[in-house]
């Protein structure tokens, strides 16, 4: 990837003159089944651009999940910058929205002189706060039919869209055919150092270019970033399959550990994320993450290794682990071993007997997982 960056042919992308960026945009648009695509610095900017393109009328309302990245982790940019009203709906555990609730919310403002007028539905695929869950194709078709019924548009925050496509074994265009616009991040599973894009019809991308300029997203010799993004696209099948496999292996290992400290529902692990539920009230996810990152003399003496694992405390009772192109199968096994050591150490320090190593065997998968993030 660094070699591709060093050898990239570049130009002034702010004038549309960078050949490497132009080629990336062409390839990405074709892959996504869209007419055109626009390279931007970040997915946060891509999502904001899309909302501003679709919601140009004052008082426009977008419908979005309460736990969606666009709503929770992007500083409310659609309100701060775009002046767009968000109506949040409760996400279901699999990352979908309840279609009956969605329709009743749309209907409330349809033709009303008092309610905000819904213009845009925003979806997230994979759904980060649901632990990297993939939106089913049948669900996307139903949302499309609903949107058409009320003349709404659909934007998909597809930061991890390629994870969804690989997990479902379909071409990305089979997912995006149900959307009017799509964002895609190159610096997550695809492994590039920076960059994202937003894609849609030709008129949409022309307006997106204007808004990118407004937001300060015009770049000069951006081909050095586009070259890395293209390498990520070319290798995505192999890279993401490996990430998914490692995440599944880790989840299975945690489940088989049968520790009273933590649990995982392996059936909820669909892509490169694992939500680990911290099952005892006297240990917080933050503290468990600290134990996983720290290395002690006791660990080295007992295991013969010094392993530091960085995890993310997510909800009040869960933490999140995410796999990417720099995490190997060996790293995954080391992380699982570290969790076993930490769980047993915490249990001993609490003054309880260690859990039986075969406690989980023959039992049902625990079902305590909740949300995740990014």
C-alpha positions in Angstrom: 0.0 0.0 0.0 2.8 2.4 0.8 4.5 1.5 -2.4 1.4 2.3 -4.3 1.2 5.7 -2.6 4.8 6.5 -3.4 4.2 5.6 -7.1 0.8 7.3 -7.5 0.3 9.6 -10.4 -1.2 12.8 -8.9 -2.8 16.1 -9.9 -5.1 18.7 -8.4 -8.2 16.9 -7.3 -9.9 20.2 -6.4 -10.1 20.8 -10.1 -10.8 17.1 -11.0 -7.3 16.7 -12.4 -5.9 13.9 -10.2 -5.9 10.7 -12.4 -5.6 8.3 -9.5 -8.5 9.8 -7.7 -10.6 9.8 -10.9 -9.8 6.2 -11.5 -10.7 5.2 -8.0 -14.0 7.1 -8.2 -14.8 5.3 -11.5 -14.0 1.9 -10.1 -15.9 2.5 -6.9 -19.0 3.8 -8.7 -19.0 0.7 -10.9 -18.5 -1.6 -7.9 -21.4 0.1 -6.0 -23.7 0.1 -8.9 -23.9 3.9 -8.8 -23.5 6.4 -11.7 -20.7 8.4 -10.0 -18.7 8.6 -6.8 -16.8 11.4 -5.0 -13.6 10.9 -3.0 -13.7 12.8 0.4 -11.4 12.9 3.5 -13.7 11.0 5.9 -16.9 9.0 6.3 -18.2 11.6 8.7 -17.9 14.2 5.9 -19.4 11.8 3.4 -22.5 11.2 5.5 -23.0 15.0 6.2 -22.6 15.7 2.4 -25.3 13.1 1.6 -27.7 14.5 4.2 -27.2 18.0 2.9 -27.7 16.9 -0.7 -31.0 15.2 0.1 -32.4 17.6 2.7 -32.2 21.0 1.0 -35.6 22.3 2.3 -35.8 24.0 5.7 -37.4 21.8 8.2 -36.5 18.6 6.4 -36.5 15.6 8.6 -34.3 12.5 8.5 -35.2 9.2 10.2 -32.3 7.4 11.8 -31.6 4.8 14.5 -31.0 6.0 18.0 -27.7 4.1 18.1 -26.6 4.9 14.5 -23.1 6.3 14.0 -24.4 9.2 12.1 -26.6 10.2 15.0 -24.3 9.4 18.0 -20.7 9.8 16.9 -20.7 12.6 14.3 -21.3 15.6 16.7 -24.8 16.1 15.5 -23.4 17.6 12.3 -26.7 17.3 10.5 -28.2 19.7 13.0 -25.1 21.8 13.7 -24.1 22.3 10.0 -27.1 21.4 7.9 -30.0 22.5 10.1 -31.8 19.2 9.5 -34.1 17.7 12.1 -33.5 14.1 13.2 -36.3 11.8 14.3 -34.6 8.9 16.1 -36.1 5.4 16.2 -35.1 2.5 18.4 -32.7 0.1 16.8 -33.5 -3.6 17.1 -30.7 -5.9 18.3 -29.8 -6.9 14.7 -29.3 -3.3 13.6 -32.6 -3.0 11.8 -35.5 -0.6 12.4 -39.0 -1.8 13.2 -40.8 -1.2 9.9 -44.2 -0.5 11.5 -42.7 2.1 13.7 -40.8 3.6 10.7 -44.0 3.8 8.6 -46.1 5.3 11.4 -43.5 8.0 12.0 -43.4 8.8 8.3 -47.2 8.9 8.1 -47.5 11.3 11.0 -45.8 14.0 9.0 -47.1 13.0 5.6 -49.2 16.0 4.4 -49.3 17.5 7.9 -49.0 21.2 8.5 -47.8 20.6 12.0 -45.2 17.8 11.9 -41.8 17.9 10.3 -41.8 16.5 6.8 -39.7 13.3 6.5 -37.4 13.4 3.5 -34.6 10.9 4.2 -34.1 7.5 5.8 -30.6 6.8 7.0 -29.4 3.2 7.4 -26.1 1.8 8.6 -24.5 -1.4 7.2 -22.8 -3.1 8.9 -24.4 -1.7 12.1 -21.6 -0.8 14.4 -23.6 -0.3 17.6 -25.2 -3.7 17.1 -21.8 -5.4 16.9 -21.2 -5.3 13.2 -24.5 -6.9 12.3 -25.4 -7.1 8.6 -28.7 -5.7 7.3 -30.6 -8.5 5.5 -31.3 -7.9 1.8 -35.0 -8.7 2.4 -35.2 -5.9 5.0 -33.5 -3.4 2.6 -36.1 -4.3 0.0 -38.9 -3.6 2.5 -37.4 -0.2 3.4 -37.1 0.7 -0.3 -40.8 -0.1 -0.9 -41.8 2.0 2.1 -39.6 4.9 1.0 -41.1 4.8 -2.5 -44.6 4.7 -1.1 -44.0 8.0 0.7 -41.5 9.5 -1.9 -38.6 9.4 0.5 -34.9 8.8 -0.2 -32.5 6.4 1.4 -28.9 7.0 2.4 -26.8 4.2 3.7 -23.8 4.8 6.0 -21.8 2.1 4.4 -18.5 2.7 6.3 -18.2 -1.1 6.6 -20.3 -2.0 3.5 -17.7 -4.3 2.2 -17.8 -6.3 5.4 -21.5 -6.8 4.8 -21.0 -7.8 1.1 -18.3 -10.3 2.0 -20.3 -11.7 4.9 -23.4 -12.2 2.7 -21.4 -13.4 -0.3 -23.0 -10.9 -2.6 -21.7 -8.1 -4.9 -21.8 -4.7 -3.1 -24.2 -3.5 -5.8 -26.8 -6.0 -4.6 -26.9 -4.1 -1.4 -26.7 -0.6 -2.7 -29.5 -1.1 -5.3 -31.9 -0.3 -2.6 -30.3 3.1 -1.7 -30.2 6.5 -3.3 -26.8 7.3 -1.9 -24.0 5.4 -0.1 -20.9 6.3 1.9 -17.9 4.0 2.1 -14.8 4.3 4.4 -11.4 3.2 3.2 -9.6 3.5 6.5 -11.6 0.8 8.4 -11.6 -2.8 7.2 -10.0 -1.9 3.9 -6.9 -0.7 5.7 -6.1 2.6 4.0 -4.6 5.5 6.1 -7.4 7.9 5.2 -10.2 8.6 2.8 -13.9 7.8 2.1 -16.3 8.4 -0.7 -20.0 9.2 -1.3 -21.8 7.8 -4.3 -25.1 8.2 -6.1 -26.6 9.5 -9.3 -24.8 12.0 -11.5 -26.9 15.0 -10.3 -26.4 13.9 -6.6 -22.6 13.7 -7.0 -22.5 17.1 -8.8 -24.2 18.7 -5.7 -21.9 16.6 -3.4 -18.9 18.2 -5.0 -20.2 21.7 -4.2 -20.9 20.7 -0.6 -17.5 19.0 -0.2 -16.0 22.4 -1.2 -18.2 24.2 1.3 -17.0 21.8 4.1 -13.3 22.2 3.3 -13.0 18.8 1.7 -11.3 19.9 -1.5 -7.9 18.2 -1.8 -4.9 18.7 -4.1 -2.5 15.8 -4.8 -5.0 13.3 -3.2 -3.9 10.5 -5.5 -1.5 9.4 -2.7 -4.5 8.5 -0.6 -6.6 7.2 -3.5 -3.8 4.8 -4.4 -3.9 3.2 -0.9 -7.7 3.0 -1.1 -7.6 1.2 -4.4 -5.2 -1.4 -2.9 -7.7 -1.9 -0.1 -10.5 -2.4 -2.6 -8.5 -4.9 -4.7 -7.7 -7.0 -1.6 -10.9 -6.7 0.3 -12.2 -10.2 -0.2 -9.1 -11.9 1.2 -8.6 -9.3 4.0 -12.2 -9.1 5.2 -12.7 -12.9 5.1 -9.7 -13.3 7.3 -10.9 -10.6 9.7 -14.3 -12.3 10.0 -12.7 -15.7 10.6 -10.5 -14.3 13.3 -13.4 -12.6 15.1 -15.5 -15.8 15.0 -12.5 -17.8 16.3 -12.1 -15.3 19.2 -15.9 -15.4 20.0 -15.9 -19.1 20.1 -12.9 -19.2 22.4 -14.6 -16.8 24.8 -17.8 -18.9 24.8 -15.9 -22.1 25.4 -14.0 -20.5 28.2 -17.2 -20.6 30.2 -16.0 -17.8 32.6 -18.4 -16.3 35.0 -16.6 -13.0 34.3 -17.5 -12.5 30.7 -19.6 -14.1 27.9 -20.2 -13.9 24.2 -23.1 -14.9 21.9 -21.2 -16.4 18.9 -24.3 -16.5 16.7 -24.4 -12.7 16.8 -20.9 -12.4 15.4 -21.4 -11.8 11.7 -18.4 -9.8 10.6 -15.3 -8.3 12.3 -16.7 -7.2 15.6 -17.2 -9.1 18.9 -19.2 -7.7 21.8 -18.1 -9.2 25.1 -20.6 -8.9 28.0 -19.1 -8.3 31.4 -21.3 -10.5 33.5 -20.3 -9.6 37.1 -21.4 -6.3 38.7 -18.1 -5.8 40.6 -16.0 -5.5 37.3 -16.7 -2.7 34.8 -15.9 -3.0 31.1 -13.5 -0.1 31.6 -11.5 -1.9 34.2 -11.5 -5.2 32.2 -10.1 -3.2 29.3 -7.4 -1.8 31.5 -6.4 -5.3 32.7 -6.3 -6.5 29.0 -3.9 -3.7 28.0 -1.6 -3.9 31.0 1.2 -6.4 31.3 2.2 -7.7 34.7 5.2 -9.7 36.1 2.7 -12.3 37.2 1.5 -12.7 33.6 5.0 -13.2 32.3 5.8 -15.7 35.0 2.6 -17.7 34.6 2.3 -17.6 30.8 5.8 -16.9 29.6 4.5 -14.0 27.4 3.8 -10.3 27.7 0.6 -9.5 25.7 -1.2 -6.2 25.5 -4.7 -6.1 24.0 -6.5 -2.9 23.3 -10.3 -3.3 23.6 -13.1 -0.6 23.7 -15.5 -0.3 26.6 -18.9 0.1 24.9 -22.0 0.0 27.0 -22.3 -0.1 30.8 -21.9 -3.9 30.7 -20.1 -4.7 27.5 -16.9 -4.1 25.6 -16.0 -4.4 21.9 -13.2 -6.1 20.0 -12.6 -5.2 16.4 -10.4 -7.1 13.8 -8.5 -5.4 11.0 -5.9 -6.2 8.4 -3.0 -5.9 10.9 -4.4 -8.5 13.4 -3.3 -12.0 12.5 -4.7 -15.4 13.6 -1.8 -15.7 16.0 -2.7 -12.3 17.5 -6.2 -13.5 17.9 -5.1 -16.6 19.8 -2.9 -14.4 22.0 -5.8 -12.1 22.7 -8.0 -15.1 23.7 -5.3 -16.4 26.0 -4.9 -13.0 27.6 -8.6 -12.8 28.3 -8.5 -16.3 29.9 -5.6 -15.2 32.1 -7.2 -11.9 33.1 -10.6 -13.5 33.8 -9.0 -16.2 36.1 -6.8 -13.6 37.8 -9.8 -11.3 38.5 -11.8 -14.3 39.8 -9.0 -15.3 42.1 -8.5 -11.8 43.4 -12.2 -11.7 44.2 -11.6 -14.7 46.4 -13.7 -17.2 44.4 -12.8 -20.5 43.0 -11.8 -20.6 39.4 -14.4 -21.5 36.8 -14.4 -25.0 35.5 -12.7 -25.0 32.1 -15.5 -27.1 30.6 -18.4 -25.0 32.1 -19.6 -23.8 28.7 -19.5 -27.2 26.9 -22.9 -28.6 26.3 -24.7 -25.4 27.4 -26.6 -23.0 25.2 -25.0 -19.9 23.9 -25.3 -17.0 26.4 -27.7 -14.3 25.0 -26.6 -11.3 27.0 -24.9 -9.2 24.3 -26.2 -5.7 23.7 -24.8 -2.8 21.6 -21.4 -2.0 20.1 -19.6 0.9 18.3 -16.9 2.1 16.3 
